[in-house]
């Protein structure tokens, strides 16, 4: 059997087919890589921050699921520095990411980083939960359980902000969106080999749902008030209020 070879996905990130990992060099180069790989990534942070203004209050509690390097946590903490008793908790299963997140938030005394698998998620009562391009990496077997836990632990009137890569509703649209997205990555400076390598490495690791699939997860969890707050080619964001 042919041994799996290391393949480059750009930005000094190397992996193997079906073995994409967020540790090591991926963690070190994550912010640069994702800002180039996900259209409107910085804007998704911006709109999530602005939406958070409607839900965060003094003595509130906010979770960021899949907090990666803690960049968004740092932003939302600084945005709400007038609230002295608000708590922010970032959860990520990758230890290397948590180390960077702690470093990026070392001056933020009300930020806590937890190294934990989302499959075992147990939250405390909260006003806001964010998930930025994370659920697509939670295995479908466990995904509904995570959504259920978010809904259960949100305060009444609390919000869940979620951004995801999404699949199209049929093969024709999927082909169109995929090719447009590939053109985007080429425009960002990635080579065709790097794009193909990244796609190979994500096989069995990332499993995006369609828009309908994500809405079904939210509705089965109990959310009834849901609105799309971003849609760009194969990426979408929603605001769901309990």
C-alpha positions as CSV (number, residue, x, y, z in Angstrom):
1,X,0.0,0.0,0.0
2,X,1.3,3.4,-1.0
3,X,2.3,5.5,2.1
4,X,0.5,8.8,2.4
5,X,2.8,11.7,1.5
6,X,3.0,15.1,3.1
7,X,1.2,17.8,1.0
8,X,1.3,21.5,1.2
9,X,-1.9,23.6,1.7
10,X,0.0,26.9,1.6
11,X,1.0,29.3,4.3
12,X,3.6,26.8,5.6
13,X,0.8,24.3,6.5
14,X,1.6,20.7,5.6
15,X,-0.7,17.7,6.1
16,X,-1.7,14.3,4.6
17,X,-4.7,13.3,2.6
18,X,-7.8,13.0,5.0
19,X,-5.6,14.0,7.9
20,X,-6.0,17.8,8.2
21,X,-5.0,18.9,11.7
22,X,-5.3,22.2,13.5
23,X,-2.2,21.6,15.6
24,X,1.5,22.5,14.9
25,X,2.2,24.8,12.0
26,X,-1.6,25.1,11.3
27,X,-2.1,26.7,14.7
28,X,0.9,29.0,14.2
29,X,-0.3,30.2,10.8
30,X,-4.0,29.9,11.4
31,X,-5.1,33.5,11.4
32,X,-3.2,34.3,8.1
33,X,-4.5,31.1,6.5
34,X,-8.2,31.4,7.3
35,X,-8.3,35.1,6.5
36,X,-7.1,34.2,3.0
37,X,-9.2,31.0,2.7
38,X,-12.6,32.2,3.9
39,X,-14.2,35.1,2.0
40,X,-15.3,38.0,4.2
41,X,-13.7,36.3,7.3
42,X,-12.8,39.6,9.0
43,X,-16.3,40.9,8.1
44,X,-17.9,37.9,9.8
45,X,-16.0,38.9,12.9
46,X,-17.2,42.4,12.6
47,X,-20.9,41.6,12.2
48,X,-20.7,39.1,15.0
49,X,-19.3,41.8,17.3
50,X,-22.0,44.3,16.3
51,X,-24.7,41.7,16.9
52,X,-23.3,40.9,20.3
53,X,-24.1,44.4,21.4
54,X,-27.8,43.4,21.6
55,X,-27.2,40.5,23.9
56,X,-24.2,41.0,26.2
57,X,-24.9,42.7,29.6
58,X,-23.1,43.3,32.9
59,X,-22.6,40.0,34.7
60,X,-23.4,38.1,31.5
61,X,-21.5,35.1,30.1
62,X,-20.5,34.4,26.5
63,X,-19.0,31.3,24.9
64,X,-17.0,31.0,21.7
65,X,-17.0,27.4,20.5
66,X,-13.9,26.4,18.5
67,X,-12.1,29.6,19.6
68,X,-8.9,28.6,17.8
69,X,-6.3,31.4,18.4
70,X,-8.6,33.5,20.5
71,X,-8.6,36.4,18.1
72,X,-12.3,36.8,18.1
73,X,-12.4,36.5,21.9
74,X,-9.9,39.3,22.2
75,X,-12.0,41.5,20.0
76,X,-15.3,40.9,21.8
77,X,-13.6,41.3,25.2
78,X,-12.1,44.7,24.3
79,X,-15.4,45.7,22.7
80,X,-17.2,45.1,26.1
81,X,-14.5,46.4,28.4
82,X,-17.0,48.7,30.0
83,X,-18.6,45.6,31.6
84,X,-16.3,44.7,34.4
85,X,-18.2,41.5,35.5
86,X,-18.9,39.9,32.1
87,X,-17.2,36.5,31.5
88,X,-15.9,35.2,28.2
89,X,-15.1,31.5,27.7
90,X,-13.4,30.0,24.7
91,X,-13.5,26.3,24.1
92,X,-11.2,24.4,21.6
93,X,-10.1,20.8,21.5
94,X,-6.7,21.6,20.1
95,X,-4.1,22.2,22.8
96,X,-1.8,24.2,20.5
97,X,-4.7,26.5,19.7
98,X,-5.5,27.0,23.3
99,X,-1.9,27.9,24.1
100,X,-2.0,30.7,21.5
101,X,-5.5,31.8,22.6
102,X,-4.3,32.2,26.2
103,X,-1.3,34.2,25.0
104,X,-3.5,36.4,22.8
105,X,-5.8,37.1,25.8
106,X,-3.3,37.3,28.6
107,X,-4.3,40.9,29.3
108,X,-8.0,40.0,29.4
109,X,-8.7,38.9,32.9
110,X,-12.3,38.0,32.2
111,X,-11.4,35.5,29.4
112,X,-11.0,31.8,30.1
113,X,-9.8,29.2,27.6
114,X,-10.8,25.6,28.0
115,X,-9.1,22.8,26.1
116,X,-12.0,20.4,25.5
117,X,-13.7,18.4,22.8
118,X,-17.0,19.8,21.7
119,X,-18.5,16.3,21.7
120,X,-18.4,16.5,25.5
121,X,-19.7,20.1,25.7
122,X,-21.3,21.1,29.0
123,X,-22.1,24.8,29.2
124,X,-23.2,27.1,32.0
125,X,-26.1,29.6,31.5
126,X,-25.1,32.2,29.0
127,X,-26.3,35.2,27.1
128,X,-24.4,34.6,23.9
129,X,-22.8,31.7,22.1
130,X,-20.7,32.1,19.0
131,X,-19.4,29.5,16.6
132,X,-17.3,30.8,13.7
133,X,-16.7,28.1,11.1
134,X,-16.5,25.4,13.7
135,X,-19.5,23.1,13.5
136,X,-18.5,21.9,10.0
137,X,-15.6,20.1,11.8
138,X,-17.8,18.4,14.4
139,X,-18.7,14.9,13.3
140,X,-22.3,14.7,12.1
141,X,-23.0,12.0,14.7
142,X,-22.3,14.6,17.5
143,X,-23.4,17.8,15.8
144,X,-27.1,17.8,16.9
145,X,-26.0,17.2,20.5
146,X,-23.9,20.3,20.5
147,X,-26.7,22.5,19.1
148,X,-29.0,21.0,21.7
149,X,-26.6,22.0,24.5
150,X,-26.3,25.5,23.2
151,X,-30.1,26.0,23.1
152,X,-30.6,24.4,26.5
153,X,-28.0,26.6,28.3
154,X,-28.9,29.9,26.6
155,X,-30.8,32.4,28.8
156,X,-34.3,33.2,27.4
157,X,-33.7,35.9,24.8
158,X,-30.0,34.9,24.4
159,X,-28.4,34.4,21.0
160,X,-26.5,31.8,19.0
161,X,-24.3,33.3,16.2
162,X,-23.0,30.7,13.8
163,X,-21.0,31.0,10.6
164,X,-20.4,28.0,8.4
165,X,-19.3,26.9,5.0
166,X,-22.4,25.5,3.3
167,X,-23.1,23.1,0.5
168,X,-25.5,24.0,-2.3
169,X,-29.0,22.4,-2.6
170,X,-28.2,20.4,-5.8
171,X,-25.2,19.2,-7.9
172,X,-25.4,22.0,-10.5
173,X,-25.3,24.8,-8.0
174,X,-22.6,23.0,-6.0
175,X,-20.4,22.8,-9.1
176,X,-20.9,26.5,-9.8
177,X,-20.1,27.6,-6.2
178,X,-17.1,25.3,-5.9
179,X,-15.5,26.7,-9.0
180,X,-16.1,30.3,-7.9
181,X,-14.6,29.5,-4.5
182,X,-11.5,27.9,-6.2
183,X,-11.1,31.1,-8.3
184,X,-11.2,33.1,-5.0
185,X,-8.4,31.0,-3.5
186,X,-6.3,31.4,-6.7
187,X,-6.8,35.2,-6.5
188,X,-5.5,35.0,-2.9
189,X,-2.2,33.5,-4.2
190,X,-2.7,29.8,-3.6
191,X,-1.5,27.5,-6.3
192,X,-3.8,24.9,-7.9
193,X,-1.7,22.2,-6.2
194,X,-2.2,23.8,-2.8
195,X,-5.9,24.1,-3.4
196,X,-6.2,20.4,-4.4
197,X,-4.0,19.3,-1.5
198,X,-6.1,21.3,1.0
199,X,-9.2,19.7,-0.4
200,X,-7.7,16.2,-0.1
201,X,-6.5,16.8,3.5
202,X,-10.1,17.8,4.6
203,X,-11.7,14.6,3.3
204,X,-13.5,13.0,6.2
205,X,-12.5,15.9,8.5
206,X,-14.8,18.7,7.4
207,X,-18.4,17.9,6.6
208,X,-20.4,21.1,5.7
209,X,-24.2,20.9,5.7
210,X,-26.4,22.8,3.3
211,X,-28.3,25.9,4.4
212,X,-31.3,23.7,5.0
213,X,-29.2,21.2,7.0
214,X,-28.0,23.9,9.3
215,X,-31.4,25.4,9.8
216,X,-32.8,21.9,10.6
217,X,-30.1,21.5,13.3
218,X,-31.1,24.8,14.9
219,X,-34.8,24.1,14.7
220,X,-34.5,20.6,16.1
221,X,-32.6,22.1,19.0
222,X,-35.5,24.3,19.7
223,X,-34.7,27.6,18.0
224,X,-37.7,29.3,16.3
225,X,-36.4,32.8,15.6
226,X,-33.6,32.5,13.0
227,X,-32.3,35.0,10.4
228,X,-29.5,34.8,7.9
229,X,-27.0,37.7,8.6
230,X,-24.5,36.8,5.9
231,X,-24.4,34.9,2.6
232,X,-21.5,34.9,0.2
233,X,-21.2,32.1,-2.3
234,X,-20.6,29.0,-0.1
235,X,-20.4,30.7,3.2
236,X,-23.3,31.7,5.5
237,X,-24.0,33.1,8.9
238,X,-27.1,33.0,11.1
239,X,-28.5,34.6,14.2
240,X,-30.7,32.4,16.3
241,X,-32.5,33.8,19.3
242,X,-34.0,31.6,22.1
